[in-house]
Amino acid sequence: GGSLPSSFGGGSWSGVVNLRTSGSMSSFIVDSFFGMVKDASVTRETLANVIPQKLSRDIPKLIDEILTRHVPLQRATWLIKVLVRINLVGHGSSSSSSSSYHNHHH
């Protein structure tokens, strides 16, 4: 036989929200992110650090969300500027640099 144990892959979610999760968690992440955007006490620095990857890669989607959620214009324009800059620069630490050295044993 050799079937997998029933617990395989069925672990319960820990309380940690991983911002890079895709799927069912992402709508929750987007919701909580826009909650922060509309909260005037949250600084722009904070927001820039918690932009969900799902949105940072997809500016049209972001604009849709902004319009749907009635985000204040100042925040909305700032957010779009930040994401355009992110997309122009590229994602800083995108694991491309890690494969730059090879070990050769003679």
N, C-alpha and C positions, 0 to 999 in steps of 0.2 A: 504493500500500500504506500505508505510514506506521505500521507496527506499533511498539509500544514496545520499546526495547532490553531485553534479557533481564535486565539488572542492575537494572531499575527496581523499587524497593521491596523489593529482596532483600538489602539491606545486612546485614552481620553485627552481632550485638549488641556494643556496646562494654562494657567492664568495669563501667560505672557502673550501679548499681541505682537506677532511678527509682521512688520510692515511690508515685507516682501511676499507675503502669502497671496496666492491667486485663488480664484474660485469663490466659494460662498463667503469667505471672510472678507473679501475685498469690498463688498458693498457696505459692510459694517465699518471698515476702515475709512472709506470715502465719507460716510455719514459723520463719523467722529471728527475727521479732518475739517469738513466744512463747518461743523459746530465750532471748532477753534477759530476758523477764518472769520466767522461772524461775531466772535467774542472779542470785543475791543481791548480786553485786558491781556490777550495773548500777543506777544511781540512778533514782529516780522521774522526776527532771527529764529524764533522757535518754529514758526510755520515753515520756514525754508528747510528746516531740518527734518520735518515730519511729512513732507509731501509724499503721498503714496506713489510708488513707482508706476503703478497702473496709469496715473494721471500725468506723471512727468514725461511719459513717453508718448502721450496722446493728447496734444493741445486741443484739437476740436472737441474731444470728449470733455476736457476740462471746461471749455467755454460753454458747452451744453449744460454741465452741472451748475456753473455759475449763474446762468440764466434761469434754470429751473429753481434754484434755491434762493434767488433774489439776494445774491451777495452784494454788499455795498460797493459802489463803483470804484472807489479808491483802492479797496482791497483787491478787487477783481483785476484792475489794470496792473497793479503791482505783481500779483500772482502770475499773470500771463508773461510779464517781462522776465520774471525769475525763471520761468520754465523755458522761455525762448533762449535765455542765456545758457541754461543747463544743456539744452539740446545742441546749441552751437559748440559749446566747449566739449561736450561729451561727458559721460559719467566718469568722473575722476579716477576712481579705483576699479576699473572694469577688468579685472583679472587677466588682462593681456600681457602685463609686464612679468607675470610670475613664470612664464615659460621661456625666459630669455637666457637661462644658463643650462648647460648640459654637462653631465659628469661622464667622462670617458675613462675607463680603466684599461690600462695597457698591460 
